[in-house]
Amino acid sequence: MESDADVETIVDLMESELGPSSRKQDGSARTKFNSFLKKHIDRNLSITTITADHITKDLFGKFLAFLFKDPDIHWQTSMSYLSSIKRQLEEVTGTDLFRSDPDWYRRCRRHLQKQYLMLSISTGKKLKQQAPPMTIEDLRSISTILFLRNDKKSLVDRTLLNNQWLAIGRSSDVGTIHFSDLHWQGNFFLIDVTRNDKKSLVDRTLLNNQWLAIGRSSDVGTIHFSDLHWQGNFFLIDVTRIKVSQQQAISIFCSPICWSIDPFHALACQLLVDPYNTSPKVFSQVTATTTDAHVAAYINRLLKSVYDYDHEAKLTQNLQSHSARRGGAAFASSNASVNLSDLAHRGLWSMDGFATLLEYISPTAASDQNVAKVLGGWTDTKQGGHPPTLACFDDESHHTFTRVSDYAKAIRLLHFAKISPKGFADCLTATLLMYYRDTLKVSPQHIVHQEMQRVHATLSPICQCQEELLDWGSKIRKRFVMDNILALPLHIVKQSLSTEEQAEQFVGIHTFADTLERLLLGHQQLVLANEELKNMMRQILDRLSSTPTRGSSDRSNAAPEQARETEPAPTNPLRPPLVGQSWPAGLTTLKGKKLSDFLVQYIMENLGSLPKDSSNRGQKDCLRAVEILSYVADLSSIPPLPPSSCEAERVRWISAMQRMANRCELTLVNGLTRAANGAQGQRNRRRSGKLTGIVKGWSELTDQQRAAFRLMPRITFSGS
């Protein structure tokens, strides 16, 4: 008995090795085979009742003819069906027809393929209908369109497609990326791969990541924020390649002054406009699933919707989810510095033992970084790839340095709370500022700009917002050009530097590159030595200033009031002052809002303290949602938001608040689902976490059902 159980366990393990797409394909093949049996063999036969005696060469030959004559089945599908039915028949009936004569089975496949080839020649149709390869111009146009949609979802979709391109991946490779999959590496990042609204920004990131990963749709659809790892000037993404059941880390670099396809800009935009999103997934617009077909279907719908905005018909026609993988591979291979082995590892094409060797030296090997830079738009992989930074303000006045630092901190604490470390978040802030002038030209009223300006208004003292943001962006852009001067096109350098700066830094740069490189190295060493001297001087001055003298003591005692007047008032970027605060425009309607996201925003913006407006329908609905939440959560257990000076405590508070909000949403969804499915004759249907669905579901409950929620343990805030 024990041996029988062991055998069954082994069989279960073997079956579990099949991926979701393979199991789905097996089901389709069974349906087609059952249809064949009923029409041409025996009405009472099916794949579950057929025996080994029924399986003959004659029956299998008729099945081949049946597949060939079906107009809905193409060559590749028929080949997959044959392999699937052969394996399933051997498992179910134990037939040895195929094992006893393997040459006969191979001849059957070659004969069927020849028939499809002759049909292709006669009809003029391709034997294999492939997705057309996406070009980098397509990616640039799609990313621009998604940014101009001006909504949160489009920004996330932009990042999704961008990641698929960079990973040279399938759609399933990038659809499940989490924020924890991003690893900052100093000037690029690695990914671990297993409309004018927010959605368009997320969609932009989705397509961007698919390109960069040279990935399938499933490669990017499941990325989490925990998969992002900052490495100083790039970051790593942990990518789960679902189709081949493997994981790898790939590097992500910035782009050379091209905001539309820049992965840093795409990620920064989607985070900036949706700070209260509690999902750990980078692409939360893709339904939580691990099937590559689901992510591929989403990207196909997204690409189809983009054509409505392509008024100048610049896009390649009939782009599909796999186009980014084909186009990314073709584009990267056109660069002389990219080897075939580098490309194969980036896209995780199987090379047996050689792929294992490449895995040992990746992701920090220069080979993957070369591919990453080429996909990002860099032609010179040796000199380019340094990201935008805020380091250019180190030599500015103390006033400017403080304001930029406060601005970056405000954005980091609220919008980039899911991103770590601090250098990664500051790089994203610098990217937003560097491209501010460019994006302002194409869409002045974009929600990204409105949010940047809103954060700027929290700084003290208040200054001219537009002028100061543009000035900061110009300084960052100039530093970016100087850091990448050997790899940028001539026109970009000339646009970004003055005539004097060009004369000092750029004359003969392409003619005397080697000499200039040595000069720059010497210049960098001098700059470092100068910085060390400055630090020593600061330390000496600090020690002198910390030693009180009688005169200074008298002066400090004589004018304490004057000192307090000149000291700038502290700012609180996470919770704006209640004076003059109005109900958020984004909450005038509950449509599309998640309960967990709303709860975080409600607490962090202190919306409960605002006066009630009887004419504000959105406020009434939100307060109704808070009343429902009180049935399952103890909102009084939430402590005050830590001050901005305690950055680590704030980050922990936000993380704990998001966890509590997710638990509240899950508890209500499960409770409402049980209540709805408890009625006789009611079909099983799961409630969503959307505010409108929860409010509607709550209104359908009886008083007794609502009282049952009071009996459950109350959810409390936990900072651990």
SULRABEL-V395100 format. One record per residue. N is the residue number from 1. RES is the residue in three letters. PSI is psi in degrees with one decimal (* if undefined). OMEGA is omega as a letter, one per 40 degrees, with the letter a starting at -180 (none if undefined). Layout:
N/RES/PSI/OMEGA, N/RES/PSI/OMEGA
This chain:
1/MET/-39.8/a, 2/GLU/-37.9/a, 3/SER/-37.3/i, 4/ASP/-42.4/i, 5/ALA/-38.5/i, 6/ASP/-41.1/i, 7/VAL/-43.5/i, 8/GLU/-38.4/i, 9/THR/-42.3/i, 10/ILE/-41.8/i, 11/VAL/-43.2/i, 12/ASP/-39.9/i, 13/LEU/-39.8/i, 14/MET/-40.6/a, 15/GLU/-34.0/a, 16/SER/-14.7/i, 17/GLU/-21.7/i, 18/LEU/133.7/i, 19/GLY/171.6/i, 20/PRO/-41.0/a, 21/SER/-36.2/i, 22/SER/-41.2/i, 23/ARG/-38.3/i, 24/LYS/-39.6/i, 25/GLN/-38.7/i, 26/ASP/-40.9/i, 27/GLY/-41.9/i, 28/SER/-40.9/i, 29/ALA/-41.4/i, 30/ARG/-43.4/i, 31/THR/-43.5/a, 32/LYS/-39.5/a, 33/PHE/-39.7/i, 34/ASN/-39.0/i, 35/SER/-40.3/i, 36/PHE/-45.3/a, 37/LEU/-43.9/a, 38/LYS/-34.6/a, 39/LYS/-35.5/a, 40/HIS/-10.9/a, 41/ILE/-71.9/a, 42/ASP/127.5/a, 43/ARG/-28.7/a, 44/ASN/-3.6/a, 45/LEU/148.5/i, 46/SER/174.1/a, 47/ILE/-18.9/i, 48/THR/-19.4/a, 49/THR/-10.4/a, 50/ILE/149.1/i, 51/THR/172.3/a, 52/ALA/-29.3/i, 53/ASP/-30.4/a, 54/HIS/-25.2/a, 55/ILE/107.2/a, 56/THR/169.8/i, 57/LYS/-33.3/i, 58/ASP/-44.7/i, 59/LEU/-43.6/a, 60/PHE/-35.8/i, 61/GLY/-39.9/i, 62/LYS/-34.6/i, 63/PHE/-36.7/i, 64/LEU/-43.8/i, 65/ALA/-36.3/i, 66/PHE/-43.0/i, 67/LEU/-42.3/a, 68/PHE/-34.9/a, 69/LYS/-13.8/i, 70/ASP/116.1/a, 71/PRO/-17.9/a, 72/ASP/-6.3/a, 73/ILE/124.3/i, 74/HIS/176.9/a, 75/TRP/-50.9/a, 76/GLN/-38.0/i, 77/THR/-41.7/a, 78/SER/-38.3/i, 79/MET/-40.9/i, 80/SER/-40.3/i, 81/TYR/-41.7/a, 82/LEU/-48.3/a, 83/SER/-41.0/a, 84/SER/-46.5/a, 85/ILE/-39.3/i, 86/LYS/-47.6/a, 87/ARG/-41.8/a, 88/GLN/-37.7/i, 89/LEU/-39.8/i, 90/GLU/-36.7/i, 91/GLU/-41.1/a, 92/VAL/-44.5/a, 93/THR/-19.5/a, 94/GLY/18.6/a, 95/THR/144.9/i, 96/ASP/18.7/a, 97/LEU/-43.8/a, 98/PHE/-34.5/i, 99/ARG/-30.8/a, 100/SER/-25.3/a, 101/ASP/72.0/a, 102/PRO/-30.5/i, 103/ASP/-38.6/i, 104/TRP/-43.0/a, 105/TYR/-40.1/i, 106/ARG/-37.8/i, 107/ARG/-37.9/i, 108/CYS/-44.8/a, 109/ARG/-42.7/i, 110/ARG/-38.5/i, 111/HIS/-43.8/i, 112/LEU/-39.8/i, 113/GLN/-38.3/i, 114/LYS/-39.0/i, 115/GLN/-43.4/i, 116/TYR/-35.2/i, 117/LEU/-43.4/i, 118/MET/-38.4/i, 119/LEU/-38.0/i, 120/SER/-41.1/i, 121/ILE/-41.7/a, 122/SER/-33.1/a, 123/THR/-17.0/a, 124/GLY/6.3/i, 125/LYS/152.6/i, 126/LYS/145.2/i, 127/LEU/-37.5/a, 128/LYS/117.3/a, 129/GLN/103.0/a, 130/GLN/151.3/i, 131/ALA/135.6/i, 132/PRO/144.8/a, 133/PRO/137.0/i, 134/MET/140.8/i, 135/THR/165.1/i, 136/ILE/-25.1/i, 137/GLU/-37.3/i, 138/ASP/-46.8/a, 139/LEU/-40.6/a, 140/ARG/-42.6/a, 141/SER/-44.0/a, 142/ILE/-43.1/a, 143/SER/-39.2/i, 144/THR/-44.2/i, 145/ILE/-44.7/a, 146/LEU/-36.6/i, 147/PHE/-40.9/a, 148/LEU/-14.7/i, 149/ARG/-25.0/i, 150/ASN/46.4/i, 151/ASP/161.0/a, 152/LYS/-44.7/a, 153/LYS/-38.9/a, 154/SER/-32.8/i, 155/LEU/-38.5/i, 156/VAL/-39.1/i, 157/ASP/-36.0/i, 158/ARG/-43.8/i, 159/THR/-36.3/a, 160/LEU/-50.7/a, 161/LEU/-36.4/i, 162/ASN/-42.9/a, 163/ASN/-36.6/i, 164/GLN/-38.9/i, 165/TRP/-47.3/a, 166/LEU/-30.0/a, 167/ALA/-2.0/a, 168/ILE/45.2/a, 169/GLY/167.4/i, 170/ARG/164.3/i, 171/SER/-34.2/a, 172/SER/-18.9/a, 173/ASP/-27.8/a, 174/VAL/-9.9/a, 175/GLY/-17.3/a, 176/THR/20.6/a, 177/ILE/133.8/i, 178/HIS/161.7/i, 179/PHE/-26.8/i, 180/SER/-9.2/i, 181/ASP/-5.7/a, 182/LEU/124.0/a, 183/HIS/112.8/a, 184/TRP/132.2/a, 185/GLN/16.1/i, 186/GLY/-52.1/i, 187/ASN/11.7/i, 188/PHE/172.4/i, 189/PHE/156.3/i, 190/LEU/147.8/i, 191/ILE/129.6/i, 192/ASP/114.9/a, 193/VAL/78.5/i, 194/THR/*/none, 195/ARG/164.8/i, 196/ASN/60.7/i, 197/ASP/172.4/a, 198/LYS/-38.3/a, 199/LYS/-39.4/a, 200/SER/-34.6/i, 201/LEU/-38.3/i, 202/VAL/-40.0/i, 203/ASP/-36.2/i, 204/ARG/-43.8/i, 205/THR/-36.7/a, 206/LEU/-51.1/a, 207/LEU/-36.8/i, 208/ASN/-44.2/a, 209/ASN/-34.2/i, 210/GLN/-39.6/i, 211/TRP/-48.5/a, 212/LEU/-29.1/i, 213/ALA/-1.8/a, 214/ILE/49.1/a, 215/GLY/160.8/i, 216/ARG/165.4/i, 217/SER/-36.9/a, 218/SER/-17.7/a, 219/ASP/-29.5/a, 220/VAL/-12.1/a, 221/GLY/-16.9/a, 222/THR/17.4/a, 223/ILE/134.3/i, 224/HIS/160.4/i, 225/PHE/-28.9/i, 226/SER/-9.2/i, 227/ASP/-0.9/a, 228/LEU/126.9/a, 229/HIS/113.4/a, 230/TRP/136.0/a, 231/GLN/18.7/i, 232/GLY/-50.3/i, 233/ASN/9.1/i, 234/PHE/173.8/i, 235/PHE/158.1/i, 236/LEU/145.2/i, 237/ILE/126.7/i, 238/ASP/108.7/a, 239/VAL/129.5/i, 240/THR/110.2/i, 241/ARG/95.4/a, 242/ILE/-40.0/a, 243/LYS/-36.0/a, 244/VAL/5.0/i, 245/SER/48.8/i, 246/GLN/158.1/i, 247/GLN/147.4/i, 248/GLN/161.3/i, 249/ALA/128.3/i, 250/ILE/151.4/a, 251/SER/147.1/a, 252/ILE/125.2/i, 253/PHE/163.7/i, 254/CYS/172.7/i, 255/SER/156.6/a, 256/PRO/87.3/i, 257/ILE/52.1/i, 258/CYS/90.0/a, 259/TRP/-30.8/a, 260/SER/-33.4/a, 261/ILE/4.6/a, 262/ASP/118.8/a, 263/PRO/-29.6/i, 264/PHE/-43.1/i, 265/HIS/-40.3/i, 266/ALA/-46.5/i, 267/LEU/-41.7/a, 268/ALA/-41.2/a, 269/CYS/-47.2/a, 270/GLN/-33.9/i, 271/LEU/-36.1/a, 272/LEU/-40.7/a, 273/VAL/-4.3/a, 274/ASP/62.8/a, 275/PRO/-17.1/a, 276/TYR/9.7/i, 277/ASN/123.2/a, 278/THR/-3.0/a, 279/SER/136.5/i, 280/PRO/-10.5/a, 281/LYS/139.6/i, 282/VAL/-37.9/a, 283/PHE/73.8/a, 284/SER/-11.0/i, 285/GLN/-17.4/i, 286/VAL/125.0/a, 287/THR/141.3/a, 288/ALA/103.4/i, 289/THR/156.2/i, 290/THR/7.3/a, 291/THR/128.0/a, 292/ASP/-28.9/a, 293/ALA/-34.2/a, 294/HIS/-46.1/i, 295/VAL/-40.7/i, 296/ALA/-41.6/i, 297/ALA/-38.6/i, 298/TYR/-46.3/a, 299/ILE/-37.1/i, 300/ASN/-43.2/i, 301/ARG/-39.2/i, 302/LEU/-47.3/a, 303/LEU/-37.4/i, 304/LYS/-37.9/a, 305/SER/-26.1/a, 306/VAL/-30.5/a, 307/TYR/-25.3/i, 308/ASP/-22.5/a, 309/TYR/-3.7/a, 310/ASP/71.8/a, 311/HIS/-25.9/a, 312/GLU/4.6/i, 313/ALA/47.1/i, 314/LYS/-23.2/a, 315/LEU/146.5/i, 316/THR/135.5/a, 317/GLN/148.8/i, 318/ASN/37.1/i, 319/LEU/140.4/a, 320/GLN/178.4/a, 321/SER/-28.2/a, 322/HIS/-5.8/a, 323/SER/-35.3/a, 324/ALA/-37.2/a, 325/ARG/-45.1/i, 326/ARG/-46.1/a, 327/GLY/-39.0/i, 328/GLY/-41.9/i, 329/ALA/-42.5/a, 330/ALA/-40.0/a, 331/PHE/-44.8/a, 332/ALA/-37.8/a, 333/SER/-15.7/i, 334/SER/-11.8/i, 335/ASN/132.0/a, 336/ALA/-22.9/a, 337/SER/-6.6/a, 338/VAL/121.8/i, 339/ASN/157.4/i, 340/LEU/-38.8/a, 341/SER/-37.1/i, 342/ASP/-44.8/a, 343/LEU/-41.0/a, 344/ALA/-38.1/a, 345/HIS/-38.0/i, 346/ARG/-45.9/i, 347/GLY/-1.4/i, 348/LEU/48.2/i, 349/TRP/136.7/a, 350/SER/128.6/i, 351/MET/30.6/i, 352/ASP/-126.2/a, 353/GLY/-29.3/a, 354/PHE/-34.9/i, 355/ALA/-35.1/i, 356/THR/-41.2/i, 357/LEU/-43.1/i, 358/LEU/-32.6/a, 359/GLU/-34.2/a, 360/TYR/-39.1/a, 361/ILE/-7.0/i, 362/SER/156.2/e, 363/PRO/-1.5/a, 364/THR/-3.0/a, 365/ALA/150.5/a, 366/ALA/-23.6/a, 367/SER/-49.7/a, 368/ASP/-34.0/i, 369/GLN/-32.9/i, 370/ASN/-47.4/i, 371/VAL/-42.4/a, 372/ALA/-42.2/a, 373/LYS/-41.5/i, 374/VAL/-44.9/i, 375/LEU/-29.5/i, 376/GLY/-7.6/i, 377/GLY/2.1/a, 378/TRP/131.8/i, 379/THR/-30.1/i, 380/ASP/102.8/a, 381/THR/-12.9/a, 382/LYS/-35.6/a, 383/GLN/-26.4/a, 384/GLY/176.1/i, 385/GLY/0.3/i, 386/HIS/128.8/a, 387/PRO/167.0/i, 388/PRO/143.7/i, 389/THR/167.3/i, 390/LEU/8.4/a, 391/ALA/-20.5/a, 392/CYS/-16.8/a, 393/PHE/-1.4/i, 394/ASP/-31.5/a, 395/ASP/3.5/i, 396/GLU/176.9/i, 397/SER/157.9/a, 398/HIS/-37.3/i, 399/HIS/-48.7/a, 400/THR/-44.1/i, 401/PHE/-42.3/a, 402/THR/-42.2/a, 403/ARG/-42.6/i, 404/VAL/-41.4/i, 405/SER/-41.6/i, 406/ASP/-39.4/i, 407/TYR/-46.0/i, 408/ALA/-38.2/i, 409/LYS/-40.2/i, 410/ALA/-45.0/i, 411/ILE/-39.2/a, 412/ARG/-40.5/a, 413/LEU/-35.3/a, 414/LEU/-53.0/a, 415/HIS/-33.8/a, 416/PHE/29.5/a, 417/ALA/-23.8/i, 418/LYS/-7.3/a, 419/ILE/133.4/i, 420/SER/153.6/e, 421/PRO/-167.3/a, 422/LYS/-38.4/a, 423/GLY/-36.5/i, 424/PHE/-48.5/a, 425/ALA/-41.6/i, 426/ASP/-33.4/i, 427/CYS/-40.4/i, 428/LEU/-40.0/i, 429/THR/-44.2/i, 430/ALA/-36.5/i, 431/THR/-44.2/i, 432/LEU/-44.8/a, 433/LEU/-39.5/a, 434/MET/-38.0/a, 435/TYR/6.1/a, 436/TYR/-44.0/a, 437/ARG/-40.9/a, 438/ASP/-47.0/a, 439/THR/-27.4/i, 440/LEU/-32.5/i, 441/LYS/-37.5/a, 442/VAL/-24.9/a, 443/SER/83.9/a, 444/PRO/-33.1/a, 445/GLN/23.5/a, 446/HIS/148.2/a, 447/ILE/-26.2/i, 448/VAL/-45.0/i, 449/HIS/-39.1/i, 450/GLN/-39.3/a, 451/GLU/-39.0/i, 452/MET/-41.8/a, 453/GLN/-33.9/i, 454/ARG/-41.8/i, 455/VAL/-38.9/i, 456/HIS/-33.3/a, 457/ALA/-16.4/i, 458/THR/-11.7/a, 459/LEU/153.6/i, 460/SER/134.7/e, 461/PRO/160.5/a, 462/ILE/130.2/i, 463/CYS/175.7/i, 464/GLN/110.2/a, 465/CYS/-57.1/a, 466/GLN/-44.5/a, 467/GLU/-41.4/a, 468/GLU/-41.4/i, 469/LEU/-41.4/i, 470/LEU/-38.9/i, 471/ASP/-43.7/i, 472/TRP/-43.4/a, 473/GLY/-38.3/i, 474/SER/-41.1/i, 475/LYS/-41.8/i, 476/ILE/-40.8/a, 477/ARG/-41.2/i, 478/LYS/-42.5/i, 479/ARG/-38.4/i, 480/PHE/-43.5/i, 481/VAL/-40.9/i, 482/MET/-39.8/a, 483/ASP/-29.6/a, 484/ASN/25.1/a, 485/ILE/-28.9/a, 486/LEU/-12.6/a, 487/ALA/-4.0/a, 488/LEU/149.9/i, 489/PRO/155.4/a, 490/LEU/-41.2/a, 491/HIS/-31.6/i, 492/ILE/-41.0/i, 493/VAL/-43.1/a, 494/LYS/-34.5/i, 495/GLN/-29.6/a, 496/SER/-20.8/a, 497/LEU/149.2/i, 498/SER/170.4/a, 499/THR/-41.7/i, 500/GLU/-42.1/a, 501/GLU/-37.1/i, 502/GLN/-42.4/a, 503/ALA/-35.7/a, 504/GLU/-38.0/a, 505/GLN/-19.0/a, 506/PHE/-15.4/a, 507/VAL/126.2/i, 508/GLY/24.9/a, 509/ILE/-33.7/a, 510/HIS/-24.9/i, 511/THR/-39.1/a, 512/PHE/52.7/a, 513/ALA/-43.4/a, 514/ASP/-44.3/i, 515/THR/-44.0/a, 516/LEU/-36.6/i, 517/GLU/-41.5/i, 518/ARG/-37.9/i, 519/LEU/-41.6/i, 520/LEU/-38.0/i, 521/LEU/-44.4/i, 522/GLY/-38.7/i, 523/HIS/-41.6/i, 524/GLN/-39.6/i, 525/GLN/-39.8/i, 526/LEU/-40.5/i, 527/VAL/-42.2/i, 528/LEU/-43.3/i, 529/ALA/-38.7/i, 530/ASN/-40.4/i, 531/GLU/-40.6/i, 532/GLU/-41.8/i, 533/LEU/-40.9/i, 534/LYS/-42.7/i, 535/ASN/-40.4/i, 536/MET/-40.9/i, 537/MET/-40.2/i, 538/ARG/-42.2/i, 539/GLN/-41.1/i, 540/ILE/-44.3/a, 541/LEU/-37.8/i, 542/ASP/-42.2/a, 543/ARG/-38.7/i, 544/LEU/-40.6/a, 545/SER/-26.6/a, 546/SER/-10.0/i, 547/THR/105.5/a, 548/PRO/143.1/i, 549/THR/163.4/a, 550/ARG/-41.0/a, 551/GLY/-42.7/a, 552/SER/-34.5/i, 553/SER/-41.4/i, 554/ASP/-40.5/a, 555/ARG/-39.6/a, 556/SER/-32.8/i, 557/ASN/-25.7/a, 558/ALA/-27.9/a, 559/ALA/55.7/i, 560/PRO/-32.3/a, 561/GLU/-40.6/a, 562/GLN/-38.4/i, 563/ALA/-38.1/a, 564/ARG/-30.7/a, 565/GLU/-37.2/a, 566/THR/-16.5/a, 567/GLU/126.2/a, 568/PRO/144.8/a, 569/ALA/141.8/i, 570/PRO/148.5/a, 571/THR/156.6/i, 572/ASN/87.2/a, 573/PRO/-23.9/a, 574/LEU/-27.8/a, 575/ARG/101.0/a, 576/PRO/155.7/i, 577/PRO/146.5/a, 578/LEU/-19.8/a, 579/VAL/118.5/i, 580/GLY/1.8/a, 581/GLN/136.2/i, 582/SER/170.0/a, 583/TRP/133.0/a, 584/PRO/136.7/i, 585/ALA/-29.6/a, 586/GLY/-10.7/a, 587/LEU/20.5/i, 588/THR/-18.5/i, 589/THR/149.2/a, 590/LEU/-0.8/a, 591/LYS/125.1/i, 592/GLY/-0.8/a, 593/LYS/136.7/i, 594/LYS/145.6/a, 595/LEU/-42.8/a, 596/SER/-42.7/i, 597/ASP/-41.4/a, 598/PHE/-43.3/a, 599/LEU/-42.6/i, 600/VAL/-45.2/i, 601/GLN/-40.1/a, 602/TYR/-42.0/a, 603/ILE/-44.5/a, 604/MET/-33.1/i, 605/GLU/3.0/i, 606/ASN/46.0/a, 607/LEU/-20.7/i, 608/GLY/-18.8/a, 609/SER/-7.6/a, 610/LEU/145.1/i, 611/PRO/145.7/a, 612/LYS/136.1/i, 613/ASP/112.7/a, 614/SER/-22.5/a, 615/SER/-5.7/a, 616/ASN/98.8/a, 617/ARG/-37.5/i, 618/GLY/-40.1/i, 619/GLN/-39.4/i, 620/LYS/-45.7/a, 621/ASP/-38.3/a, 622/CYS/-41.7/i, 623/LEU/-31.7/i, 624/ARG/-39.8/i, 625/ALA/-38.0/i, 626/VAL/-38.8/i, 627/GLU/-39.8/i, 628/ILE/-40.7/i, 629/LEU/-31.5/a, 630/SER/-16.5/i, 631/TYR/-28.8/a, 632/VAL/-13.3/a, 633/ALA/147.7/i, 634/ASP/90.1/a, 635/LEU/-21.6/i, 636/SER/-13.1/i, 637/SER/-7.2/a, 638/ILE/119.3/a, 639/PRO/166.0/i, 640/PRO/154.4/i, 641/LEU/128.5/i, 642/PRO/153.3/i, 643/PRO/161.7/a, 644/SER/-21.4/i, 645/SER/-20.2/i, 646/CYS/75.0/a, 647/GLU/-44.1/a, 648/ALA/-40.8/i, 649/GLU/-37.6/i, 650/ARG/-44.5/a, 651/VAL/-43.1/i, 652/ARG/-38.1/i, 653/TRP/-45.4/a, 654/ILE/-43.3/i, 655/SER/-42.8/i, 656/ALA/-37.2/i, 657/MET/-39.6/i, 658/GLN/-39.3/i, 659/ARG/-43.4/i, 660/MET/-42.9/i, 661/ALA/-41.5/i, 662/ASN/-38.9/i, 663/ARG/-40.9/i, 664/CYS/-45.9/a, 665/GLU/-45.6/a, 666/LEU/-41.6/i, 667/THR/-45.7/a, 668/LEU/-42.1/i, 669/VAL/-47.0/i, 670/ASN/-42.3/a, 671/GLY/-43.3/i, 672/LEU/-34.3/i, 673/THR/-44.3/i, 674/ARG/-41.4/a, 675/ALA/-40.4/a, 676/ALA/-35.8/a, 677/ASN/-2.8/a, 678/GLY/-21.0/a, 679/ALA/148.4/i, 680/GLN/136.2/i, 681/GLY/0.8/i, 682/GLN/125.4/i, 683/ARG/149.0/a, 684/ASN/124.8/i, 685/ARG/127.5/a, 686/ARG/133.1/i, 687/ARG/153.1/i, 688/SER/170.3/i, 689/GLY/10.4/i, 690/LYS/145.1/a, 691/LEU/-43.3/a, 692/THR/-40.6/a, 693/GLY/-38.4/a, 694/ILE/-42.5/i, 695/VAL/-42.3/i, 696/LYS/-44.4/i, 697/GLY/-37.2/i, 698/TRP/-38.3/a, 699/SER/-21.3/a, 700/GLU/-6.2/a, 701/LEU/152.1/i, 702/THR/167.1/i, 703/ASP/-35.9/i, 704/GLN/-40.5/i, 705/GLN/-37.6/i, 706/ARG/-38.5/i, 707/ALA/-27.9/a, 708/ALA/-29.6/i, 709/PHE/-29.8/i, 710/ARG/-23.4/a, 711/LEU/-14.9/a, 712/MET/154.2/i, 713/PRO/136.1/a, 714/ARG/138.7/i, 715/ILE/129.3/a, 716/THR/162.2/i, 717/PHE/131.4/i, 718/SER/118.3/a, 719/GLY/-3.5/a, 720/SER/*/none
